[in-house]
Amino acid sequence: MKFLSIFVLLIVTLLSATSVVQSQIGTYPNGGFYLGLGSNFLSKIGSELTTNINAQLNSYPIADMSGDDGGIKYDITSIKQSVSLSQFYYEQNDVNTYSIGFDNVQFTIKTNYKVCKHVGDQDADLCEHGDITIASTVAGIKIWSIMNLDFNQSPAILSSQSVGTFLPNANAISYSAHCTSRVCDHTHDISNKIASQFVQDVTSAANIQINANCDKYKSLIPSLENLNFAYGGNDFFLDTSGRLVESNTDKSSITPTMTLALNGGVVVKKSNGQYVYPTKQPTSTPSASTLEGFTSDVSLVLTPYLFETLVDGVLNCALPMTIDQLPSESPVQLNTSDPFFSQIAPGLAAEYPDLAITVLLDTPNIEAVFINSSGITLYNTSLVASFMVDINGTKTQVFGVEFSINVDLDAQFTQIGQAINISTTIKSLDASAFIQNTIVGSVDTDGFIQLIQLMQSVVSIPPMAINNPSKTYTITYTNTFYGDQLIQLDFNIDNAETNKIKIN
């Protein structure tokens, strides 16, 4: 029955409207990145989708049908449908399953028919004409899809377990036939055939078609999201494995607040194509009131883990690093007789005068990142510097220094077009150092600390831009809030754009 394609189209449309990962009510995992979608916003989107889907279903052309069933030839023509979907909803069912559908489906299907049976003793066809109407009679008929999904696996699992319908009572759908010819022997046969198979055919065909189209929806949630940031030929990505969490406090709404809770760690794609994942895992979770209590359309919550793995990724790309030359305008030059080294390590110049110095930096470690109303602080970033000179043709370490650095950062978020630009500056830098080893006598670490503090004024952190991934909606950035161990960014969606939603 070609009418089934309407319901297949309906379910596939629902899938394209709401692409999700693993769902679980009210249980938020530790993460570095949380994307919240507000209840009112989701309700608005659901209403707009319902309007567009209704319009498309009611304009969908249904071809005439004909066949031969046991020697009875039939033609069904002029098929017209009137479908009204309302009360768009979604809900979590279990750890890996969720339902999405409409709480109220009303419809009427009208067809004309012609049935002919060959009468052998008369050597003629006995035909009858009439019309059949199938219609909903009460409110509360529901249709939904139950999806099994898990985007923490590779390849991802996304499939329809079943398509369901709910009829409030046995008389929720009426089937009536009217015969317009003088011979009306088979009207009830046609009506009964449609009545017995209508719901079964709709649900089984929809389930088959959803599974056949699931692969295209896996790509809507990539396992890695490009951060549009590169360093030293290496590209940086966001680990977007995680799950969708339905609000635990917004139980009265059929479109409750939903939060995409992501691992949020920064993954580095090396220049050789290798992906390097963070060695740490997130260890904290913002409160449910923060993740669910926003009033904007969309809310982004960033935790320290995101910044820890970003800095780790940059340092792991940069280190180990060999420095054998500094810019000519630098107040210090890498030479044993430079005034700086003569002052902090007198034995170096005395024993190895006028030799080039090579510095090897290695062993990065980010102990912690702390966020409060003042900004972002990187605690106990450790670096080991080995100072080498060429002695009789052999690179020899003359002393080694370990640094522990705390850096206070200020991050500014600004909207440029449909991208959020993140500009970071160093507000203050505090360092300590101790000598690991030396073959040139005493080395004054205070000089190194002064040098690091001097570098604070010349260090420039490149900006990062996060593009709006949506091709349908434009965003309006509204506010940034620095809280206890989190940064929250609020956005609204341009209403003019949401009115342009089209279902293909």
C-alpha positions as CSV (number, residue, x, y, z in Angstrom):
1,M,0.0,0.0,0.0
2,K,1.7,3.3,-1.2
3,F,0.1,5.1,1.8
4,L,2.7,3.5,4.0
5,S,5.4,5.7,2.5
6,I,3.8,8.7,4.2
7,F,4.4,7.1,7.6
8,V,7.9,6.1,6.6
9,L,8.5,9.7,5.6
10,L,7.1,10.8,8.9
11,I,9.4,8.7,11.0
12,V,12.5,9.5,9.0
13,T,11.7,13.1,9.3
14,L,11.6,12.8,13.1
15,L,15.0,11.2,13.1
16,S,16.5,14.0,11.0
17,A,14.9,16.5,13.4
18,T,16.5,15.2,16.6
19,S,19.9,13.5,16.3
20,V,21.1,12.2,19.6
21,V,23.6,10.0,21.4
22,Q,23.1,7.7,24.3
23,S,20.3,8.9,26.6
24,Q,19.8,8.7,30.3
25,I,17.4,10.7,32.5
26,G,19.0,13.0,35.0
27,T,22.4,11.2,35.3
28,Y,25.2,13.4,34.1
29,P,28.6,11.9,33.5
30,N,31.9,13.7,34.2
31,G,32.8,15.7,31.2
32,G,34.6,18.7,29.7
33,F,31.8,20.0,27.6
34,Y,28.0,20.2,28.0
35,L,25.6,21.5,25.4
36,G,22.1,22.2,26.8
37,L,19.0,22.7,24.7
38,G,16.2,24.6,26.5
39,S,12.7,23.1,26.9
40,N,11.0,26.2,25.4
41,F,13.4,26.2,22.5
42,L,12.8,22.4,21.8
43,S,9.1,22.9,22.1
44,K,9.2,25.7,19.6
45,I,11.3,23.6,17.2
46,G,8.9,20.7,17.7
47,S,5.9,22.9,16.9
48,E,7.6,24.3,13.7
49,L,8.5,20.7,12.6
50,T,5.0,19.5,13.3
51,T,3.6,22.3,11.1
52,N,5.9,21.5,8.2
53,I,5.5,17.8,8.5
54,N,1.7,18.1,8.5
55,A,1.9,20.3,5.3
56,Q,4.1,17.8,3.6
57,L,2.1,14.7,4.5
58,N,-1.1,16.3,3.3
59,S,0.4,17.3,0.0
60,Y,2.1,14.0,-0.6
61,P,0.7,12.4,-3.8
62,I,-0.5,8.8,-3.5
63,A,-0.5,6.8,-6.7
64,D,-3.5,4.6,-7.8
65,M,-3.3,0.9,-7.0
66,S,-4.6,-2.2,-8.8
67,G,-4.2,-5.9,-8.5
68,D,-5.7,-9.4,-8.7
69,D,-6.6,-11.2,-5.6
70,G,-7.9,-14.7,-6.1
71,G,-9.5,-13.9,-9.4
72,I,-11.0,-10.7,-8.2
73,K,-9.5,-7.7,-9.9
74,Y,-9.5,-4.4,-8.1
75,D,-8.6,-0.8,-8.8
76,I,-8.2,1.8,-5.9
77,T,-8.1,5.3,-7.2
78,S,-8.4,9.0,-6.0
79,I,-6.7,8.3,-2.7
80,K,-6.8,11.4,-0.5
81,Q,-5.5,11.8,3.0
82,S,-5.9,14.4,5.7
83,V,-3.3,14.0,8.5
84,S,-2.9,16.1,11.6
85,L,0.0,15.5,14.0
86,S,0.3,17.3,17.2
87,Q,2.0,17.2,20.7
88,F,5.5,16.4,19.5
89,Y,7.5,14.7,22.2
90,Y,10.5,12.7,23.1
91,E,11.5,10.7,26.2
92,Q,14.3,8.4,27.5
93,N,13.3,4.8,27.9
94,D,16.5,3.1,29.1
95,V,20.2,3.6,29.0
96,N,20.5,3.0,25.3
97,T,17.0,3.7,24.0
98,Y,14.6,6.6,23.6
99,S,11.3,7.3,22.0
100,I,10.3,10.1,19.7
101,G,7.0,10.8,18.2
102,F,3.6,12.5,18.4
103,D,1.1,12.2,21.3
104,N,-1.9,12.9,19.0
105,V,-2.4,11.7,15.4
106,Q,-5.7,12.4,13.6
107,F,-6.2,11.3,10.0
108,T,-8.8,10.5,7.3
109,I,-8.1,8.4,4.2
110,K,-10.6,8.3,1.4
111,T,-10.4,6.1,-1.8
112,N,-12.6,5.2,-4.7
113,Y,-12.6,1.5,-5.8
114,K,-13.7,-0.8,-8.5
115,V,-13.9,-4.5,-8.1
116,C,-14.6,-7.0,-10.9
117,K,-15.1,-10.8,-10.7
118,H,-15.3,-13.0,-13.7
119,V,-18.6,-14.9,-13.9
120,G,-17.8,-18.1,-15.9
121,D,-21.3,-19.3,-16.7
122,Q,-22.1,-15.8,-18.1
123,D,-18.7,-15.3,-19.6
124,A,-18.7,-11.8,-18.3
125,D,-17.2,-9.6,-15.5
126,L,-19.4,-8.6,-12.6
127,C,-18.2,-5.3,-11.3
128,E,-19.0,-3.0,-8.4
129,H,-18.0,0.6,-7.6
130,G,-17.8,2.5,-4.4
131,D,-15.7,4.4,-1.9
132,I,-14.0,3.6,1.4
133,T,-13.2,5.9,4.3
134,I,-10.6,5.1,7.1
135,A,-10.6,7.7,9.8
136,S,-9.5,8.3,13.4
137,T,-12.5,8.8,15.7
138,V,-10.9,9.9,19.0
139,A,-8.0,11.9,20.2
140,G,-4.9,10.3,21.7
141,I,-3.8,8.0,18.8
142,K,0.0,8.0,19.1
143,I,2.9,7.0,16.8
144,W,6.5,6.8,17.8
145,S,9.9,5.2,17.0
146,I,12.0,3.4,19.7
147,M,15.6,3.9,18.8
148,N,18.6,1.9,20.0
149,L,21.7,4.0,19.9
150,D,25.3,4.1,21.2
151,F,27.8,6.6,19.9
152,N,30.5,5.4,22.3
153,Q,31.2,2.5,19.9
154,S,33.0,2.6,16.6
155,P,31.2,2.2,14.3
156,A,28.3,3.7,16.1
157,I,25.1,1.7,16.7
158,L,21.9,3.5,15.5
159,S,18.9,1.4,14.6
160,S,15.1,1.3,15.1
161,Q,14.0,-1.4,17.4
162,S,10.4,-0.9,16.6
163,V,7.8,1.6,15.4
164,G,4.7,1.7,17.7
165,T,1.2,3.0,17.5
166,F,-1.3,3.4,20.4
167,L,-5.0,3.3,20.0
168,P,-7.0,4.5,23.0
169,N,-9.8,2.0,22.4
170,A,-11.0,-0.6,19.9
171,N,-13.1,2.0,18.0
172,A,-10.3,4.6,17.7
173,I,-10.2,3.9,13.9
174,S,-13.3,3.5,11.8
175,Y,-13.5,1.7,8.5
176,S,-16.6,2.4,6.3
177,A,-17.5,1.5,2.8
178,H,-20.2,2.6,0.4
179,C,-21.3,0.9,-2.7
180,T,-22.5,3.0,-5.6
181,S,-23.4,0.1,-8.0
182,R,-26.2,-2.4,-8.1
183,V,-24.0,-5.3,-7.3
184,C,-22.3,-5.0,-3.9
185,D,-20.9,-8.4,-2.9
186,H,-17.3,-7.5,-2.2
187,T,-17.4,-4.1,-0.4
188,H,-17.0,-5.7,3.0
189,D,-14.0,-7.8,1.8
190,I,-12.1,-4.7,0.8
191,S,-12.9,-2.9,4.0
192,N,-12.0,-5.9,6.2
193,K,-8.7,-6.4,4.3
194,I,-7.6,-2.8,4.9
195,A,-8.8,-2.9,8.5
196,S,-6.9,-6.0,9.4
197,Q,-3.6,-5.0,7.8
198,F,-3.5,-1.2,8.0
199,V,-1.7,-0.8,11.4
200,Q,0.5,-3.8,10.9
201,D,1.7,-2.7,7.5
202,V,2.4,0.8,8.7
203,T,4.6,-0.3,11.6
204,S,6.5,-3.1,9.8
205,A,7.3,-1.0,6.7
206,A,8.3,2.0,8.8
207,N,10.7,-0.1,10.9
208,I,12.3,-1.6,7.8
209,Q,12.8,1.8,6.2
210,I,14.2,3.4,9.3
211,N,16.9,0.7,9.6
212,A,17.7,1.1,5.9
213,N,18.3,4.8,6.4
214,C,20.1,4.7,9.8
215,D,23.7,5.0,8.3
216,K,23.1,8.5,7.1
217,Y,22.2,9.7,10.6
218,K,25.3,8.3,12.2
219,S,27.4,11.0,10.5
220,L,25.3,13.8,12.2
221,I,27.2,13.1,15.5
222,P,30.9,12.7,14.6
223,S,33.2,11.1,17.2
224,L,35.5,14.1,16.8
225,E,34.7,17.7,16.2
226,N,37.3,19.9,14.5
227,L,38.2,22.9,16.7
228,N,39.7,24.9,13.7
229,F,42.9,25.2,15.6
230,A,46.4,24.0,14.5
231,Y,49.8,24.1,16.0
232,G,53.1,22.9,14.5
233,G,51.4,21.1,11.7
234,N,49.1,19.3,14.2
235,D,45.3,19.7,14.2
236,F,43.1,19.8,17.3
237,F,39.7,18.1,17.7
238,L,37.1,17.8,20.5
239,D,36.2,14.2,21.7
240,T,32.4,14.2,21.3
241,S,31.7,10.7,22.7
242,G,29.1,10.9,25.4
243,R,25.4,10.7,25.9
244,L,22.2,12.7,25.8
245,V,20.7,13.4,29.2
246,E,17.0,14.2,29.7
247,S,16.3,16.7,32.5
248,N,15.4,15.1,35.8
249,T,13.5,18.1,37.1
250,D,11.5,19.1,34.1
251,K,9.1,16.1,34.2
252,S,5.9,18.0,33.3
253,S,7.1,18.9,29.8
254,I,6.8,16.7,26.8
255,T,9.9,18.5,25.5
256,P,12.1,18.6,28.6
257,T,15.5,20.2,28.6
258,M,18.1,18.0,27.0
259,T,21.9,18.1,27.6
260,L,24.5,16.6,25.4
261,A,27.2,15.6,27.9
262,L,30.5,15.1,26.1
263,N,33.9,13.8,27.1
264,G,35.1,17.2,26.0
265,G,38.8,16.2,25.9
266,V,41.1,17.7,23.2
267,V,42.5,15.1,20.7
268,V,45.5,15.9,18.7
269,K,45.9,14.7,15.1
270,K,49.6,14.6,14.5
271,S,51.1,15.6,11.2
272,N,51.7,11.9,10.5
273,G,47.9,11.2,10.7
274,Q,48.1,9.6,14.2
275,Y,45.4,10.6,16.7
276,V,46.6,11.2,20.3
277,Y,43.9,11.0,23.0
278,P,44.3,12.5,26.5
279,T,45.8,10.2,29.1
280,K,43.5,11.7,31.7
281,Q,39.7,11.4,32.0
282,P,37.3,14.1,33.3
283,T,36.7,13.9,37.1
284,S,34.0,16.5,37.8
285,T,30.5,17.3,36.9
286,P,28.6,20.6,37.2
287,S,25.5,20.6,39.3
288,A,22.2,19.6,37.6
289,S,20.8,23.0,38.5
290,T,23.5,24.6,36.4
291,L,23.0,22.3,33.5
292,E,19.2,22.4,33.5
293,G,18.4,25.9,34.9
294,F,19.4,28.2,32.1
295,T,16.8,30.4,30.4
296,S,18.4,30.9,27.0
297,D,17.7,28.7,24.0
298,V,21.1,27.0,24.2
299,S,23.8,26.8,26.9
300,L,27.4,25.7,26.7
301,V,29.2,24.7,29.9
302,L,33.0,24.3,29.8
303,T,34.9,22.6,32.7
304,P,38.6,22.6,33.6
305,Y,39.1,19.2,31.8
306,L,38.7,20.9,28.4
307,F,41.4,23.4,29.2
308,E,43.7,20.8,30.8
309,T,43.7,18.6,27.7
310,L,44.0,21.6,25.4
311,V,47.2,22.8,27.2
312,D,48.5,19.2,27.4
313,G,47.9,18.7,23.7
314,V,49.8,21.9,22.8
315,L,52.7,21.1,25.1
316,N,52.9,17.5,23.9
317,C,53.1,18.8,20.3
318,A,55.7,21.4,21.2
319,L,57.9,19.2,23.4
320,P,60.5,18.0,23.5
321,M,61.8,21.2,22.0
322,T,65.3,22.2,21.1
323,I,66.2,25.9,21.3
324,D,69.5,27.0,19.9
325,Q,68.8,30.6,18.9
326,L,66.7,33.5,20.2
327,P,65.5,36.6,18.3
328,S,68.1,39.3,18.0
329,E,65.8,41.7,20.0
330,S,65.8,39.2,23.0
331,P,67.4,40.6,26.1
332,V,69.2,37.3,26.5
333,Q,71.3,35.4,23.9
334,L,72.2,31.7,24.1
335,N,76.0,32.1,24.7
336,T,78.0,31.2,27.8
337,S,79.5,34.7,27.9
338,D,76.2,36.5,27.6
339,P,75.8,38.8,30.7
340,F,72.8,36.9,31.8
341,F,74.6,33.6,32.1
342,S,77.7,35.2,33.4
343,Q,75.7,36.6,36.3
344,I,73.6,33.5,37.2
345,A,76.3,30.8,36.5
346,P,79.8,32.5,36.8
347,G,81.5,29.1,36.5
348,L,79.9,28.5,33.1
349,A,81.6,31.4,31.4
350,A,84.8,30.9,33.3
351,E,85.2,27.3,32.2
352,Y,83.5,27.4,28.8
353,P,83.8,30.9,27.5
354,D,82.0,32.1,24.3
355,L,80.3,28.9,23.5
356,A,76.8,28.5,22.0
357,I,74.1,27.1,24.4
358,T,71.4,24.7,23.3
359,V,68.3,24.3,25.5
360,L,66.3,21.1,25.5
361,L,62.8,21.5,27.0
362,D,60.8,18.4,27.9
363,T,58.5,16.7,30.5
364,P,55.3,18.7,30.4
365,N,52.8,18.2,33.2
366,I,49.6,20.1,33.9
367,E,48.7,19.4,37.5
368,A,45.4,21.2,37.5
369,V,43.2,23.9,36.0
370,F,41.1,26.0,38.3
371,I,38.2,28.3,37.1
372,N,36.6,31.0,39.2
373,S,35.0,34.4,38.7
374,S,38.5,35.9,38.0
375,G,39.4,33.6,35.1
376,I,41.4,30.5,34.5
377,T,44.5,29.4,36.4
378,L,47.0,26.7,35.3
379,Y,48.6,25.2,38.4
380,N,51.9,23.5,38.6
381,T,52.8,23.3,35.0
382,S,56.2,21.5,35.1
383,L,59.0,22.0,32.5
384,V,62.5,20.6,32.6
385,A,65.2,22.6,30.8
386,S,68.6,21.0,30.0
387,F,71.3,23.5,29.1
388,M,73.9,22.0,26.7
389,V,77.2,23.2,25.3
390,D,79.6,21.6,22.8
391,I,82.6,20.3,24.7
392,N,85.3,18.7,22.5
393,G,82.7,17.9,19.8
394,T,80.2,16.4,22.3
395,K,76.9,18.0,23.4
396,T,77.2,18.0,27.2
397,Q,74.7,19.1,29.8
398,V,76.2,21.8,32.0
399,F,73.2,22.1,34.2
400,G,69.5,21.2,34.4
401,V,66.6,23.3,35.8
402,E,63.1,22.2,36.6
403,F,60.4,24.9,36.6
404,S,57.0,24.9,38.2
405,I,54.7,27.6,36.7
406,N,51.3,28.9,37.6
407,V,49.6,31.0,35.0
408,D,46.5,33.2,35.3
409,L,44.6,33.5,32.1
410,D,41.8,35.7,30.9
411,A,39.6,34.3,28.1
412,Q,37.3,36.6,26.2
413,F,34.4,35.2,24.1
414,T,33.1,37.3,21.2
415,Q,30.8,36.5,18.3
416,I,32.2,37.1,14.9
417,G,29.7,36.2,12.3
418,Q,28.6,32.6,13.1
419,A,31.7,31.8,15.0
420,I,32.7,32.3,18.7
421,N,36.2,33.7,18.9
422,I,38.2,32.8,22.0
423,S,41.0,35.3,22.7
424,T,43.3,34.4,25.7
425,T,45.8,36.6,27.4
426,I,48.2,36.0,30.3
427,K,47.2,38.1,33.3
428,S,50.0,37.0,35.6
429,L,52.7,34.4,35.8
430,D,54.3,32.9,38.9
431,A,57.2,30.5,38.7
432,S,59.6,28.6,40.9
433,A,62.7,26.7,39.9
434,F,65.3,24.4,41.3
435,I,68.6,23.0,39.9
436,Q,68.5,19.3,39.1
437,N,72.2,19.0,38.4
438,T,75.3,21.1,37.5
439,I,78.9,20.6,36.4
440,V,79.8,24.3,36.6
441,G,79.2,25.1,40.2
442,S,76.3,27.2,41.6
443,V,73.5,28.4,39.5
444,D,71.2,31.2,40.7
445,T,67.6,30.2,39.9
446,D,66.2,33.7,40.6
447,G,67.6,34.9,37.3
448,F,65.5,32.2,35.5
449,I,62.4,33.2,37.3
450,Q,62.9,36.9,36.3
451,L,63.5,35.7,32.7
452,I,60.2,33.8,32.7
453,Q,58.3,36.7,34.1
454,L,59.9,38.9,31.5
455,M,58.6,36.5,28.8
456,Q,55.1,37.1,30.0
457,S,54.9,40.4,28.2
458,V,55.9,38.9,24.8
459,V,54.1,35.6,24.8
460,S,51.1,35.7,22.4
461,I,48.5,32.9,22.6
462,P,46.8,32.4,19.2
463,P,43.0,32.8,19.1
464,M,40.7,29.9,18.5
465,A,37.4,30.0,16.6
466,I,34.5,27.6,17.2
467,N,32.2,27.7,14.2
468,N,28.4,27.2,14.4
469,P,28.0,23.7,13.1
470,S,24.3,24.3,12.0
471,K,23.5,25.2,8.5
472,T,19.9,25.9,9.5
473,Y,20.0,28.2,12.5
474,T,21.9,31.4,13.2
475,I,23.0,32.0,16.8
476,T,23.1,35.1,18.9
477,Y,25.7,35.1,21.7
478,T,24.2,36.7,24.9
479,N,26.3,36.1,28.0
480,T,29.3,34.5,29.7
481,F,29.3,33.5,33.3
482,Y,32.4,32.4,35.2
483,G,31.4,30.1,38.1
484,D,33.0,27.6,40.4
485,Q,35.0,25.3,38.1
486,L,33.0,26.2,35.0
487,I,32.4,28.7,32.3
488,Q,28.9,29.0,31.0
489,L,28.0,30.6,27.6
490,D,24.4,31.3,26.7
491,F,23.0,31.7,23.2
492,N,19.6,32.4,21.6
493,I,18.5,31.2,18.2
494,D,17.4,33.7,15.6
495,N,13.6,33.3,15.3
496,A,13.7,34.4,11.6
497,E,15.9,31.4,10.8
498,T,13.8,28.9,12.7
499,N,10.8,29.8,10.6
500,K,12.8,28.7,7.5
501,I,12.9,25.0,8.6
502,K,12.2,22.8,5.6
503,I,11.8,19.0,5.5
504,N,13.2,17.4,2.4
